[in-house]
Amino acid sequence: MLKLYIGNKNYSSWSMRPWVLLRQLGIPFEEVMVRFDDMQAGSPFKQTVASLTPTGNVPLLVDGSLAVWDSLAIAEYVAEYAARHLPGKTVWPQGAAA
């Protein structure tokens, strides 16, 4: 199952974007809310995400041993995931003009 690490959806629109996309497509995922407490290297926030991604930031999507960070990169990964696992579900428009 996919695991999405996010910050507070009210304060982090970057975190909310992949959350909305996964929900809209109906892709099951585990939501892990990582509290923005402190950005210092030893903070609980940094300890949680630093072991998963070199950026030490959220959002972060984990699929098995693969970690994808950055909301646009996550959207691209989810688009490919949906194409493989959910026939007929698309993220991007089919036509170049769209």
C-alpha positions in Angstrom: 0.0 0.0 0.0 1.1 3.5 -0.7 2.1 5.7 2.2 1.8 9.5 2.0 3.7 11.6 4.5 2.2 15.1 4.8 2.2 18.2 6.9 -0.9 19.9 8.1 -3.3 20.2 5.1 -4.5 23.6 6.4 -1.0 25.1 6.3 0.8 23.1 3.6 -0.9 23.3 0.2 2.1 21.2 -1.1 1.0 18.4 1.2 -2.6 18.7 0.2 -2.1 18.4 -3.5 -1.0 14.7 -3.7 -3.6 13.9 -0.9 -6.4 15.3 -3.1 -5.1 13.5 -6.2 -5.0 10.1 -4.5 -8.4 10.6 -2.9 -9.9 11.8 -6.2 -8.6 8.7 -8.0 -9.7 6.4 -5.3 -6.2 5.0 -4.8 -5.9 3.5 -1.3 -3.1 4.9 0.8 -2.0 5.4 4.4 -1.8 9.0 5.5 1.0 9.8 7.9 0.6 13.3 9.3 4.0 14.6 10.4 3.7 17.6 12.7 5.6 20.7 11.8 7.3 21.2 15.1 10.8 22.4 14.3 13.0 22.3 11.2 16.2 21.7 13.2 18.2 18.6 12.3 17.3 16.8 15.5 13.6 17.7 15.6 11.0 14.9 15.6 9.8 16.2 12.1 13.3 15.9 10.6 14.0 12.6 12.3 10.8 11.2 10.8 11.4 12.3 7.2 15.2 12.5 7.0 15.4 8.7 7.1 13.1 8.5 4.1 14.1 11.3 1.7 17.3 13.3 1.2 15.4 16.5 1.2 13.9 16.0 4.7 10.6 17.6 3.6 7.0 16.6 2.9 5.0 15.7 1.0 6.6 12.3 0.5 5.1 9.3 -1.1 6.5 5.8 -0.3 5.7 2.8 -2.4 7.6 -0.2 -1.1 11.2 0.8 -1.2 10.7 3.7 -3.5 10.3 7.2 -2.1 9.0 10.1 -4.2 9.1 13.6 -3.0 8.0 17.0 -4.4 4.3 17.3 -5.2 4.7 17.5 -8.9 6.9 14.3 -9.0 4.4 12.6 -6.8 1.6 13.6 -9.2 3.6 12.2 -12.1 4.2 8.9 -10.2 0.5 8.7 -9.2 -0.5 9.3 -12.9 1.7 6.3 -13.9 0.4 4.2 -11.0 -3.2 4.9 -11.9 -2.5 3.9 -15.6 -1.1 0.6 -14.4 -3.6 -0.2 -11.7 -6.8 1.6 -12.6 -7.7 1.2 -16.3 -9.6 4.2 -17.5 -8.5 6.5 -14.7 -6.3 9.3 -16.0 -4.6 12.3 -14.4 -3.4 14.3 -17.4 -5.4 15.4 -20.5 -4.9 13.2 -23.5 -4.6 16.0 -26.1 -1.6 18.3 -26.3 -3.7 21.4 -26.4 -5.6 20.4 -23.3 
